[in-house]
Amino acid sequence: MSFFNEECPITITSNAIEHIRTILQQKSINTNLYGLRVGVKGGGCGGASPLLGFDTVKENDHCYMLKDFSVIVEKKHLMYVLGLEIDYEDNGEIKGFVFNNPNEKAVV
């Protein structure tokens, strides 16, 4: 496990941070034990899909402190999430986290 004082390679908008904080509070998630895991799953013909959830730090993870919670990225996923922006939208058509990167756009 590695903790980095440098800037997180992922941008999380203020809307997304606010929603993450709400989830942390509603679910009583201990931020001393759990962080926000960002990664990818899948691949192949459909391409890779973003992965977002709360998890504990594992041996091959990189951790970045962002405000009052940590962001966890597995070392092998780092190159896929580099430059990723996570936003949260709540309007008539979309409600959820939106992942913006130079190559794809997905809603979870």
N, C-alpha and C positions, 0 to 999 in steps of 0.2 A: 504494500500500500504506500502511496506517495501523496503527501499533502503539498500543495503549491501555493505560495503567496502571490504568485503572478496572476495576471488577469485570466479569467475563465475564457476558454476558446469558444464558448457558446454565449450568445446574447439572449437574455430573458427580459422581455418588455415589462414595464411597470404593471400592465394589466395582468400578465401571466404571474408575476411575483405576488400580486394581491390575491389572485385565485389560489395559488400554491399555499400561501399563508392561511387562507380560509380553510383549505383542506387539512392542513397540519393541525389547526385549532379544532375543527369539527371532529376529526378522527383521533385527537389526543396523541399525535405522533411525536415521540421524543426526538428532537433534532440533535441531541447528543449521541444517539444511537443510529438514527436513520438520516439519510440524505436523499436528494432527488437524483435518481439514476437516469441518465440520458444515454441512449445507444441506438442500435439498429438491429432489426431481426429480418430474417429471410434473405432474399437475393434471387438469383436465377432470372427467369424470364420476367417475373413481376417486379424485379428490382428490390431494393432494401426498403423496409418501412421503419419509421422512427419508433423508438421505444421510450416510454416515460413512466416512471413509477418511483415509489419509495423503497429503499433497500439499505442494507448494511454494507459497509466497505469490505471488499474482498482483497485477496492478495495482489491481484494484477490490476488494481484500480488506480486511477489518478483522481484526486479530490481537490476541489477548488472551493474556497469560502466565498459565498455570495450573500451579502447582507447577513441575515440571521439563520441561514441554513447552508449546507454544503451541497455541491453538485458533484456527482460521482460519474466517471466515465471509465469504462473498461479500456485498458491500454490498446487492445486490438480494434476498438471501435473509434478511437480518437480521430483517425484520418477521415472517417465517414461523417463525423459530426462537427469537424472544424469549420467555423464560420456560420454554423447553424443559428438561426434566430427562432426562439420559441415565443409565441404570442398567444393570447386567449381572446376569443371573439364570442360575443353573446348578442346575436341579433336575430332577426326573423328567419334567416336561412341557416346560419351556422352557430353552434354553441359548442365550444370545446377548444382544446389547444390546437394551434396551427403552427406547423413547422415550415419555415421558409429557409430555403438554401438556394444556391445558384443553379442547381440542377432540377429540383423537384419541389412540389408542394403537396402536403398531405394534411388531413384533418383526422384527429383521433377523438 
